[in-house]
């Protein structure tokens, strides 16, 4: 899956979803709100996992064209780098 490749490339841990249209990867920092903010600054939309009972995680939907996912690759990597 394109999203799995992008998250792996950015060094983000995740469990492969089964039948869903979203990933719940582990935030690279304890406060996922900081991760979400770094993503927003890179023009990538994700939501904090705490709203779904999963603090420390983020929710990425991948029910978009593969070009959109691939287009976010560098932006997601940039967001992770900002936090390390």
Secondary structure, 3 states (H helix, E strand, C coil): CHHHHHHHHCCCCCCCCCCCCEECCECCCCCHHHHHHHHHHCCCCCEEHHHHCCCCEEEEECCCCHHHHHHCHHHHHHHHHHHC
